[in-house]
């Protein structure tokens, strides 16, 4: 199968456990059983999500903003993550395609690599916060604003591993909106912080 149990590692409490590696492309659903001397544990996988005793482990997926009746980032129906309607998380690769314009407000979220395509816009309003872990590219328009809220909108480019951030589009941090680049930001476009 596509599940690979790594080398057995001792637990200070006496149990044994394994590093688990899963090839997501080969497994869409199923049950994986792990046994030790004390019990058998079932990890149930459906659409790239493992559920184990109430703990959820997401496998990285590609998430695309598809939009809907409102442009809200915070509506799961506005997203397609490997075909499932759910919000992207910190390990997902996120794409905002041409013609789409999500608005993030009153929500704090973290995503993996982010791509904003030409003709797309992303607006982070007051109270909204987006942290990007991994490579980010912008060829569209990003607006970060703080009008109408008690806390400024913020985008934090956190990086992680060998990541880069590139702006080939427009970034507007207006009225106290904040752009924090914790990785090198290559600017080949336009940035206005006012």
C-alpha positions as CSV (number, residue, x, y, z in Angstrom):
1,X,0.0,0.0,0.0
2,X,1.0,3.6,0.2
3,X,1.5,3.7,3.9
4,X,5.1,3.2,5.1
5,X,5.8,2.7,8.7
6,X,9.3,4.0,9.5
7,X,11.7,2.7,12.0
8,X,10.2,1.7,15.3
9,X,11.0,4.2,18.1
10,X,10.9,3.5,21.8
11,X,8.6,5.6,24.0
12,X,9.8,6.5,27.5
13,X,6.6,5.0,28.8
14,X,7.4,1.6,27.4
15,X,5.1,1.6,24.3
16,X,6.5,1.4,20.7
17,X,5.4,3.7,18.0
18,X,6.3,4.4,14.4
19,X,6.9,7.4,12.1
20,X,4.1,7.1,9.6
21,X,4.5,8.2,6.0
22,X,1.6,8.3,3.7
23,X,1.6,8.8,-0.1
24,X,-1.6,10.9,-0.4
25,X,-1.8,10.4,-4.2
26,X,-2.3,6.7,-3.7
27,X,-4.8,6.6,-0.8
28,X,-8.1,8.4,-0.7
29,X,-9.9,6.5,2.0
30,X,-9.5,3.6,4.2
31,X,-8.5,2.4,7.6
32,X,-5.0,1.8,8.9
33,X,-4.5,-0.4,12.0
34,X,-1.5,0.1,14.3
35,X,-1.0,-2.4,17.0
36,X,1.2,-2.5,20.1
37,X,1.2,-4.8,23.1
38,X,-1.6,-2.9,24.7
39,X,-4.1,-2.3,21.9
40,X,-4.9,-1.9,18.3
41,X,-5.5,1.7,17.1
42,X,-7.5,2.5,14.0
43,X,-6.6,5.6,12.0
44,X,-9.5,6.3,9.6
45,X,-8.6,8.2,6.5
46,X,-11.2,10.0,4.3
47,X,-10.2,12.5,1.6
48,X,-6.7,13.1,3.0
49,X,-7.8,13.5,6.6
50,X,-6.8,11.0,9.3
51,X,-9.1,10.9,12.4
52,X,-7.7,9.1,15.4
53,X,-9.4,9.2,18.8
54,X,-10.8,12.6,18.2
55,X,-7.5,14.0,16.9
56,X,-7.4,15.0,13.2
57,X,-4.4,14.9,11.0
58,X,-4.6,16.6,7.6
59,X,-2.4,15.6,4.8
60,X,-1.2,18.4,2.5
61,X,-3.6,19.2,-0.3
62,X,-4.1,21.9,-2.9
63,X,-6.8,24.4,-2.0
64,X,-8.3,26.8,-4.6
65,X,-10.6,29.7,-3.8
66,X,-13.7,29.0,-5.9
67,X,-15.9,31.8,-4.5
68,X,-19.6,31.7,-4.0
69,X,-22.4,34.0,-3.1
70,X,-20.0,36.0,-0.9
71,X,-16.2,36.5,-1.2
72,X,-15.6,35.5,2.4
73,X,-12.3,33.6,3.0
74,X,-14.0,32.1,6.1
75,X,-16.7,30.1,4.3
76,X,-15.7,26.5,3.6
77,X,-18.0,26.4,0.6
78,X,-15.8,29.0,-1.1
79,X,-12.9,26.6,-1.1
80,X,-12.0,23.4,-3.0
81,X,-9.4,21.4,-1.2
82,X,-8.8,18.3,-3.3
83,X,-12.5,18.4,-4.1
84,X,-13.7,19.0,-0.5
85,X,-15.3,22.2,0.7
86,X,-13.2,23.1,3.7
87,X,-10.9,26.0,4.8
88,X,-7.3,25.6,4.0
89,X,-4.8,25.0,6.8
90,X,-1.2,25.5,7.5
91,X,0.0,22.6,5.4
92,X,-2.1,23.2,2.4
93,X,-0.9,24.9,-0.8
94,X,-3.3,27.8,-1.5
95,X,-4.2,29.3,-4.9
96,X,-6.3,32.4,-5.6
97,X,-7.0,32.1,-9.3
98,X,-7.6,34.8,-11.9
99,X,-10.9,36.6,-11.4
100,X,-11.4,35.6,-7.8
101,X,-11.3,38.1,-4.9
102,X,-11.5,36.6,-1.4
103,X,-11.9,38.9,1.6
104,X,-10.4,37.9,5.0
105,X,-12.0,39.7,7.9
106,X,-12.2,39.0,11.6
107,X,-10.4,35.7,11.1
108,X,-6.9,34.6,12.0
109,X,-5.6,31.9,9.7
110,X,-2.4,30.1,8.7
111,X,-1.7,28.5,5.3
112,X,1.1,26.8,3.5
113,X,2.5,28.1,0.2
114,X,0.3,30.8,-1.3
115,X,-0.1,31.8,-5.0
116,X,-2.1,34.8,-6.0
117,X,-2.5,34.7,-9.8
118,X,-2.7,37.6,-12.2
119,X,-6.2,39.1,-12.2
120,X,-6.9,37.9,-8.7
121,X,-7.2,40.0,-5.6
122,X,-6.8,39.3,-1.9
123,X,-8.2,41.7,0.7
124,X,-7.3,41.4,4.4
125,X,-9.5,43.7,6.4
126,X,-9.2,45.1,9.9
127,X,-9.2,42.2,12.4
128,X,-8.1,39.7,9.7
129,X,-4.7,38.0,9.9
130,X,-3.0,35.7,7.4
131,X,0.3,33.9,8.1
132,X,1.9,32.2,5.1
133,X,4.3,29.3,5.8
134,X,6.3,28.4,2.7
135,X,6.8,30.0,-0.6
136,X,4.5,32.9,-1.6
137,X,4.0,34.5,-5.0
138,X,1.8,37.4,-5.9
139,X,1.1,38.4,-9.5
140,X,-2.3,39.9,-8.6
141,X,-3.3,42.5,-6.0
142,X,-3.1,42.3,-2.2
143,X,-4.8,45.0,-0.1
144,X,-4.2,45.0,3.7
145,X,-6.3,47.5,5.5
146,X,-7.2,48.6,9.1
147,X,-10.2,50.8,8.4
148,X,-13.3,50.1,10.6
149,X,-11.6,47.8,13.2
150,X,-9.8,47.9,16.4
151,X,-6.9,45.8,15.1
152,X,-5.1,46.2,11.8
153,X,-5.3,43.7,9.0
154,X,-2.0,41.8,8.7
155,X,-0.2,39.4,6.4
156,X,2.9,37.7,7.8
157,X,5.2,35.9,5.4
158,X,6.7,33.4,7.8
159,X,8.5,31.2,5.3
160,X,9.8,27.9,6.6
161,X,12.4,25.7,5.1
162,X,13.9,26.9,1.8
163,X,11.1,29.3,1.0
164,X,10.9,32.6,-0.9
165,X,8.4,35.4,-1.3
166,X,8.0,37.1,-4.6
167,X,5.8,40.1,-5.5
168,X,5.3,40.6,-9.3
169,X,1.9,42.3,-8.7
170,X,0.7,45.0,-6.3
171,X,0.7,45.0,-2.5
172,X,-1.1,47.9,-0.7
173,X,-0.8,48.2,3.1
174,X,-3.2,51.0,3.7
175,X,-4.4,53.0,6.8
176,X,-2.1,51.0,9.2
177,X,-2.5,47.6,7.5
178,X,0.6,45.5,8.1
179,X,2.9,43.4,5.9
180,X,5.5,41.5,7.9
181,X,8.1,39.6,5.8
182,X,10.1,37.2,8.0
183,X,11.7,35.8,4.8
184,X,13.4,37.8,2.0
185,X,10.8,39.4,-0.2
186,X,11.8,39.9,-3.8
187,X,9.8,42.8,-5.2
188,X,9.5,43.0,-8.9
189,X,6.1,44.8,-8.7
190,X,4.7,47.6,-6.6
191,X,4.4,47.9,-2.8
192,X,2.7,50.9,-1.1
193,X,2.8,51.1,2.7
194,X,0.9,54.2,3.7
